[in-house]
Amino acid sequence: MQQNIPEETTSFVGRAAELARLAEALREQRLVTLVGGAGVGKSRLALHALGTAPPGAGSIYWADLWPLRSDELLAATVADALGLSDHTPRMPLDALCGWVADRAVLLVLDSCEHLVPSCRHLVGELLTACPHLTVLTTSREPLGAIREAVLPVPPLAPGTEAVALFRQRAEAVGRPLREVSEQRLAAGLCARLDGVPLALELAAAQLRHHTLAETSDRIRSGLDLLDDPGRSGPGAASGPGGAEPGPSGAGPGPDGGSPPGGVPSSGTRSGLSVPGPSGPGEELRRPARHSAVRTAVGWSHELCRPTERLLWARLTVFPAGFDGGLAEQVCSGGPLTPGELRSCLAGLVNKSVVTVEGGRYRLLDSIREYGRMWLRELGETEQLATRHAAALVELSRQARTEWPGARQQAWYERIEELYHDMREALRFLLGTDPAAALELAGNVAFFWVCCGHLYETHHYLELALACTEGSSEARTRGLWSLGLARVLHGDHEAGRSLAELTRQEAALARNEEGLRGAAYLEALAALLAGRPLAALATADAALRDTGRAPEPAFGSTLCRLARLFALTGAGRLKEARREAEALRRECVRLGEYWTRSYTDYQLALIALFEDRPGPAGAHARDMLDAKRRIGDRFGIALGLELLAAAHAREGEPERAALAYGAAAQHWEIVGHPQRGTPEVAPLRDEGQAAARARLGDAEYEALFREALHADRDEVLARATRPAPEGRR
């Protein structure tokens, strides 16, 4: 089983010896680190090797670490890569160790160089706790861990593999190398670029705009300049701080003011030297392969139009992949009108500066680093971060407002897609505008807790609440959101305390939605503690004075749902079914899924209590379809248990065993053996006993374990597939 594995979108060339060494190391070692300079192809080698991973590697997971700016959420990021949605009070590293445990897992941590000490600690803890875990990391330097096998990744052999790669990429841009003279030029160029794959890719992309001879001459002159000890530092080139000013009429920055130096500009040798840690003007000495990368990136920069260079710099505000719409919203301004930005983005893709993966754009690490240097030179770093954060806050407001309606599923997908952007915006706002950070954290909290980001939710909410004060709608929502995260983590006492704080804040602000939200929190804690009558009284009190609005409000909907759960728990099944059906009709009319899924859950539960397994199974499948749409693993675990119970009642023990195994897998994903309201436990026990009795222990266990260890999405699809017509 492979999870989160990036797709290989271009052909892989050479590396037979490296692949053989890596395969051998993965068979014999538990920690292997691929080490090499920028652009040498460490990640691509690791990715290609996964296709021939040893049979004993088990499940394979890939964690991208390059979007992380700091180590505070490193373990949570790795947990996300493994698909965990931990609903326990454990720290993410403990949850990771607990889930991997005795499983055979190959974990890839890509781009560790900026987090080496933290990665060393995390990997050490995981390898100690998980005896069948193997870790493959990529980094520009070793982790320095005990028993780490370090495999250097050299450039491609200039005379063979490098030429083959360049030839393939040249053909891909419509410039096949047919003449003998072209073959010789290509070989010389590959030798001058030291066989570094990123440099070769960028050089091949230049063939869209220049002949091979022109490209070769430009890169040769660039390397000659780098070898000249009298010419180093950005003062030797052009651009911000360089010998040549930006083009006249470059236009203002994003907010109307001219950025220092105007649009990033280049003369004939732009980008050949990059400011080092000591700042512009300092002499830079690096190995030849770094010079090759810097030369190729620098010449790609020079080939860009001035506005393309400006966009390149501004795009570095995005910590991970991005889409054209958000890029336009954040990066427009000055000469980058929306139309010009779209043209520039297409140009950067044509020059291989920006890659396209699944309809989203991305800057590779070395290209991002170069762009960030220019953004600093322009003095726009904080300005762009402010615009990025403001766009995310506005987007989160829209998502919260439209949550009850037909765009709900799309918003769950969008908020998850922007997960790294949201974290980066929160990190920035905590230092510059804590009130905005609190609003953003509160707006995305309901989406995040549903998708399993409970740790991140309470992490950012606690930080934002600690550095803000005074009553506000954002503070009320923040307290409520933190309470919800705590309740779902299993800390009911903290949830009740935060419900009371939410009530107090809402009362001061006369915020009726806040008051109903506090009531829902209190009712939810009571339900999970097996006190349905207390939950019913709380929900009824909150709903008593609620008028019938044309469209249901968020807090009112939650209280109606809590009342529905309480009625079922109290045994008032006819009343519960009537209210569940009414609420479900409203949800269908609105195109809403989250609330609808829980009405289906209750209708399935009620049908089982009334010994109507057919309708119970249908409602359970509808619930699971909705939960799959919005990525709610906790809800999927709940629904699978009811589906399994329905199969057992219908005399389908094989399907029951598979569904129980799939449910157990999802309970492990959320960190609990089994959860839900107490009235579900007898149904679970009854269903498992009935299936075992029909199949026998051996066959039941075989089917159960098959589902437990299957691909989680495949087994969910298999478990929810309707029975053949003849077996209904």
N, C-alpha and C positions, 0 to 999 in steps of 0.2 A: 504494500500500500504506500503510495506517495502523496504527500500533501504540500501545497504551496510551492511546488516546483516550477520555476520559471520555464517558459517555453523557449526552445532554441529556434530562433527566427532566421538564422543564416547558417550556411554550411560550416562545418567544423573541419579544420585542415591540420593534418600532421599530428604531432604530439604522441606518437605511438610509444616511445620510450617513457615519457612522463606518465602516460596512462597505465602502463604496465607497472611502474614503480608505485603509483598511487594505489592500484588494485592490491598489490602485495602488502603495502603498508596497512591498508584497511583490513586485510585478513589477519594481520599479526599484531596490530597496535590498536589501542582504544582511543588515542588522541593523535590526530594527524593534522599538521598545519602546513598549508601551501603558502610559501613566502616568496614575494617578488615585488618589484617596483611597480609604480603606477602604470597602468595600461598594458602590462605584460600578459594578461589573460588568465589570472588566477581563478576568478569566478567562473569563467567559461570552461576552464579545465575541470573544475569541480562539478559543474553542471553536466558536462558531457560524460564524466565518469559515472554518474548515477545510473546511466542506462546499462552499465555493465557491473553494477554493485554486486558483491558476493551474495550468494543465496542466504547466508545466515545474517545478513544485515537487518532483516526484519522491516518494519515500517520506516519510511524515509521522510524526513521533514526538513524544510528549508526556511531559515530565518534571515531576513534581510536586516542588517544592523546599520546600514549606511544612512537611513533617515534619522537616526538618533543623534541628538546634539550632546546629550549627557547620559550618565549611566543610571539615573534614578528609576527608570522604568525598563531597564534591561531585561530583568527576569520576566516582567509582565509581557514584554514584546516576544520573548521566546515562547512563553505560554500561549500567546495568541497564535504563533506559528504552528504550534502543536494542536491547535483547535480547542484548547481548554477554555471553559467558561466557569471558572471556579466560584462556587456559591458558599464558601466556608470562610471563617475569619483568618485562615492561614495566610502567611506571606506568600507571594508568587513563587519564590524559590522552593519553599516547602511543598506547595501544590505541585510544582514540576516534579520534584523528587518522588512525591507520593503517587503521581500518575504513571511516570515511567517505570519506577520500581523494578520489577523483574521482566519487563517487556524487552524484546529485542528491537532496538531502535537505532537508526543512523540519523544523527542530527547534524545539519550543516549550518554553521554560523558564518555568514558572508560579510566581509569587511569589518574586521575586528580592530584595525590599527588605531582607531581613535579611542578605544575603550579597553586597551590591553589589560590593565590591572583588574578591572571588573570582570572581564571575560575569563581571565585566569581563575579568579575566585569562583565564578559561577560554574565553570567547567569542572573545577576540582570537586566542588560539592556534588555535582551531578554524577560524576564518575565514581565517587566514593559510595553514594547511596544506590546507584543503579548498576548492578554487575553486568548487565547485557547491553549497556549503552556504548555506542561508538560515536565519537564527535570528530567531524571534519571542519576545520576552520580555514578561512582565507585572511591573510593579513600582510601588511608591508613589513612586519617584524614578527618574530616568534612570540608566543604568549609567555614563554619562560616557565611553563608548568612542568611538574615532575613527570617523567616518562613521556614527554611530548616528542613525537616523531616529526622532524622538520624537513620538508621536501622543498628545495629551491625550485622556483619556476623560472627558467631562463627564457630569453626571447626566442623566437623561431629561428631556425638555421637560415641565415640570410640567403644562401645560394640555392636552397631547395624549397623548404616549407614556406618561407617568407614570400618568395616569388609566386608560389602556388596560391597563397592567400591573396596577394595583390592582384594576380591575374583574375581570380574569381570575382573580386570586388570591382575590378575595372569592367569586367563583362556585365556585372549587375547594374552599373550606371550607364550602360550602352556604349562603352568604349573598349571593345575587345582588342587585345594585343596580338595582331596578326603578323606584322613585319618582324624580321630578324633584328632590325635596328631597335624596334620597340622592346623586344625581349631583352636586349642588352641594356637599354636605358632602365628598364624595370629592375633588372638585377642590380645595377649600380645604385639605384635609388633605395632598394631594400637593404643593401649593405650600409649605405649612409644612415639609414634609419635604424640600424642595428637589429632588424627583425622584430621590433616591438609591435605587436598586433594593433594597438590603438593608433599608433603613428601611421601604420600602413593603411588602416581603414580610412583615416582622415585624408591621407594623401590620395587614395583612390577616389574619394568623394570629390576632390578638386578637379578630377577629369571631366566632370559635368561642365566646367567653365573654362578649362585651359587644356592645352595639349600636354601630352606626357613630357615632351621636351621642356616646355615652359615650367611645368611642375617640378621636374628634376632640377632645372637651373635655380629655381627659387629656393628649393630646400637645400641645394648645395651651398648657395650663398649664405643661407641662414646658419648652417653648421660652421662655415668658415668664420662667420662673425663670432660665434660662440667660442671658437678656439682662439680668438684674438684677445690676449689678456688686457689690452688697453680699452676694450669695449665690453662693458658688462653693466648690468643694472638697467632699469627702465629708462634712465636718461639717454641710453644709446638708441632707444627706439622712440616711437611717438605715442601719443595718447596722453591721458592725464598725467601731468608731471614730466612729460617727455619733451623732446626738442620741438615737436610740431604741435600747434594748438588743434583743438577739435575744429570741425568745419564750421564756417560762419553760417549763422542762421540755423544752428542745430536745434534751437528751440528750448523751451523751458522744461524743467523737471516735472514730476507727476503733479505737483500742486501749483504749477505756474512759475516757479522760480528756476533760474538757470542753474543746473548742477555744476559743481566745480569741474572745469574742463569741458563742459558741454557733453555731447555724445561721444562715447569712447571712439577714438579715431586712431588710425594706424598709418604710418608711412610705408616705406618699402621694406622695413624689417620689423614690423610690429610684432610684439609678443615673443621675441626671441629670448628675452630675459625677464624673469618674473620676480617681483619684490619678495625678498626672503623675510624671515622673522624680524630682522632689524629694520625693515622699512625700505622705501625707495632709495636708490643710490648706492646701496651696499653691494659689494662684489659677491657674486654667487658662484660657488664651485660645486659641481655635482657630477656623478658618473655620466658616461656618454649616453647610456640608455635614457636617463632622465632628460638630457639635452634633446634627444630624439623626440621624446614625447612633447617637451615644451616647444620645440621647433614646429612640429606638426600642428599642435594646438594653436600656437601663435600665428602660423600661416593660415590656418582655417579662420582665425579671427580677422586677419588682414583681408581675406577674400570676402568677408561680409561687408555689406553696405553699412554706413554709420548707424542707421536705425536698427539693423540686425544686431550690431554689437551692443547697442543699448538694451535691446530685448534680451540678449544673451545674459547680460549682467543682471537684469531685473528678474529673470526667471529663476535665479538661484534662491529667491525667497521661498520657493516651494521645497519642503523637506523631502518629498517623495515624488511620485507621479502626479501629473496635473492634467486638466482638460483645457481646451481652448477657451471656453466660456469664462472660467475663473481666471485664466491668464489675462484675458482681455479686461476683466473687471479690476484686477490688481495692478497690471503692468502698463495700462494705457496712460497717456499723458505726454504733453509736449509734442514732439514730432511723431510719437507713436499714437496716432489716431487709431480707432478700432480697425478700420480697413487696412491701414499700414501695418498694424500689429499682425493681422492675419496673414498678410503677404510675407512679413518677416519670419513668422513661425514656419510657414511653408519653406522659405529659403533656408532656415536653419536645419530643417529636416533633410532637405536636398544635400546639404553640406555635411551630413552625418554628425552635426553638433548636437542635435536633438534626436532621440530615438522614439519610435512609436511602438507601443506594446498594448495590444487589446484596445485600441482607440484612445489610449492615454499617452501623454508625452513624458519623457524623462531625460534628464541630463546625467551622463555618466560622471563618476566621482571626479576624475581629473579635470573634466570640462567644467564641472560645477565649481571646483576650487579656483580655476582660472577666472570664471565669471564673478565669483565673490570678491576676488582681488580687485577687479575693475569696479565692482559696486562700491567697495570701500573707497577707491580712488575718486569716484564720483560724489562721494558723501551722501549716498542715498540708502545706506543700509537700514538705518532706523526708520526712515521715511517709508520704505517698502514694507518693512515689518509691521508698521502701523497700519498701512493700507491692507495688508494681508489679514491682520487680526480683525480689522473693521469689517472686511468682507465676510469673514467667518462668523462674526457676531450677528450680522444682518441675516446671513443664511440660516443661522440657528433659530433666529426669531421666526422666520418664515416657516421653518420645519415644525416648530412648536405650535404655531397658529394653525397650520394645516394638518396636524396630527390626526384629528378625528375624521378626516375626509378621504376622498378617493385617491389622493396622492400619498397616503400613508406608507404604502409599500415602497414607493419610489424614494421617500425620505429616509426610510430605514437603510436602503441601499446607498443613498447618497452620503448619509452621515458615516456609514462604515467605510465608504470609499475615501472619505476625507479624514479618516482617523488620525493619521500622522499630522495633517494640517491643523486639526483641532488641538492636538497636544502642543504643537509648536506655537500656535496662537495663545493658548493658555499659559505656556511658559513665558512668553513675551509679556503678556498683559499682567501677570502677577508682579512683574517688576516695574511696570509703567502705569497700569490702570487697574488696580485690584477690583474695583466695582464692575468693570467690564468683564474681567475674568470670572467673577462670581455669576454674572448674568449668563455668560457663555457656558460655564460648567453646569448651571441649572437647566439651561435650555436643552443640552444634549444628554442630560443624565438619564431620562427615561428611555432614550434610544440605546444608550450604552449599557444600562443594566440589563436590558432585554437581550442584547447581543453578547453578554458575558464579560463586559469590561467593568466589573464591579470594583476592582481594586483601583483602577484609574479614576473611577467616578469619585470614590470617597477621598482619594489622594488629593485631587485638585480642589474638591469642595472644602476639605478641611483647611487647605492652605488659603483659599480665597476667603473663607469665613473668618479665619484668624486675623487677616489683615484688613478687614472692613468692619464698619460699625454703623449703628443707626438702623432704623426701620425702613424697609423698602420692599417692594414686590419681589425684587431679585433675591433679597435675603430670605424672605419667606419661602420662596421656591428652592433656594439652596439648602435650607434646613430640612425641608420636606424631602428633597432628593437624597440628601445624606441619610435621613431616616430610612428611606426605602432601600438604599444600598445596604444599610446595616441589618434590616429585617431579612433581606434576601441572603445576606451572609450568615443568617442564623442567630444573630444577636438581637433577640426580641426585646430585651430590656432596654438596650440603647435605642431601638426603634421607638419604643413607647416614650422614652424621655425626649427624643427629637420630635415626636408627634406633639407633645405638650409645648415645646418651644415654638414649633410651627404655629400652634393655636394661639399662643400669646402674641407672636409677631403679627399674625393675621388679624387678630382682634384690635390691636393698636392701629393697624392700617385700614380697618374695616374692609378687609379683603375676604369676600364670601368664598371665592374659589380656594383661597388658602385655608379657610376653616373646614371646607369639605375635604380638602386634601389631607388635613390633619386627622379628620375622622376616618378616612380610608386607611391611613397608616395604623391607627389604633385598632380598627376592625381587622385588618390583615394580620396583625400580631396576635389578636385573640383567636382568629380562625386557625392559624398555624399551631397555636397552643391547645387546640381542642375545646374552645369556648365559643360555640356558635351563637348562643343566646346573647352573650355580651357583645359579640360582633354585630348581631342583628339590632340590638338596642342602639348602639353607636351609629350605625348606618341610618336607621330610621330617624334618629334625632337630627342628623345632618340634612336629611332629605325633606323633613317635615315642612319647612318653609320655602322649599325650592319651587319656583314657578315653572311652568311648562314653556320653555323657550322653543322657538322654531327648530333650532338645532341643539343637541345636547352639549352642555359644557363639559370640560375635561373632569373637573372634580365631581360633578353630579354623576357622570357616567361611571367613574370608579366606585362611588358609593352605591350605585345601583348594582354593580357587579358584586361588591362585598355583601350586599343584602341577599343577592341570589345565592351565593355560596353558603351564607348563614342559614337560609331557609332549607337548603338541601341537608346541611349538617344537623339541623334541628328535626329532620324527618318530615317536614311540611312539603311533600313532594309535588302534589298537584299545583299548589301555589307557586312553587319554585319553577315547575315546568312552564306554567302560564307566563310568568315574568321572563323566563329565559327565552321563550319563543318570541315575545314582544320585543325584547332588546335585540335579539338576533335579526329580526326583520328591519329594525332601524339601522343596524350595522350594514346589512346587505344593501339597503337603499343608499347609504352614504359611501359604500365602497371601502369600508373600514375593515381591518383584519384582526387587530390585537384583541379588542373587546369581543368581537365575533368568535374568535377562537376559544375564548373562555366560556362563552354561552354554549358552544358545541361541547366543550368539556363537561359542563354541568348537565346538558341534555343526555350525553352518553352515560354519565354517572347515574342520573335518575332512571334511565332506561334499564340499566343493570339492576338497580334496586327493585325495579318493577318486573324483572325477569323478561325483558324484551331485548335479547342480544342482537338481533338484526339491526334495529334502529341505533342501538348503542355503537355497533361497529361502524355504521355509516357516519354518525356524528364524530366518532373518534378520528376517522379518516379525514373528515372535513377540518377538524381541528389541526391535525398534523399538516395538512396542505397549507393552512394559514401560517402555522409556526415555521414551516420551511421557507415560506416566502419572506418572512422578516428575520430569519436567522436566530430563532429563540430555541437554543438547545435544552434549556430547562423545561420549557413547555413541551418540547418533543418527547422528553423522557416521561412527563406526566401522561401525554396522549397515548404513547406506546403501551403503557401499562393497562389503560382502559381497553385499548384495541385487543391486547392479549387476553384480557378477561372475557371480552365478547367472543373471541375465537374459542376459548375453552368452554363457554356456555353453549356455543353452537355445535359442539362436538368436533372441532377441528384442532386436535392436540398438536399436530406438527406446526401449524401456523401460530398457535399460541406459544409454543416453545421458542420459535424464531422471534416473535414479537417481544417476549420476555427477555431474550438475549440482547436484542437491539435496545430495549429499555435499559438493561443493566449497563451496556456500553455508554449510553448517554448519561446515566447517573454517575458513572466514573468521570465523564467529561466535566460535569458540574461539581464533582468532589463529594458526592453523597452516595451512600449505598441505596437509599430510597427516601423520597420525601413526598410532601403533599399533605393535604388535610387528613386527620386521623381516620375518617370513615372509609378511606381508600384501602387501608391495610387489610381488613377482612376479605375484600374482593380479591386482592393480590394473593393472599394465602389460599383462598378457595380455588382460584384459577390455576395456580401452580400445582396444587395437589391433584386437581382433576386431570390436568395434562399429563402429569407423571403417572397417574394410575392407568391412563389409556395407553401410554407409550412404553412404560417401564423406565426405570431410572437411567439405564445406559443410553437408550435412544434419546430421551429427553435431554440429558446432559450433552450429548453429541450435537444436537441441533442448537441448544442454548449457546454452547461455546463457539459453534460455527458463526452464529450471529454476533457474539460478543467480540470476536476478533476480525470481523469482516470490515471492509471499507464502510465508514459510517453513512455516507450518502447512498451507497448502493444497497445496504441492508435496510435503510429507511424506505427506499423505493420498493424493495422487495416485500417488506412487511406491510406496506399500505396498498399493495396491488389487490384489487378486488378478486374474490374467488371466481374460478371458472363458472359459467352459467349452470352447468350440471350439478355443481356442488352447493348452490345457494339454497 
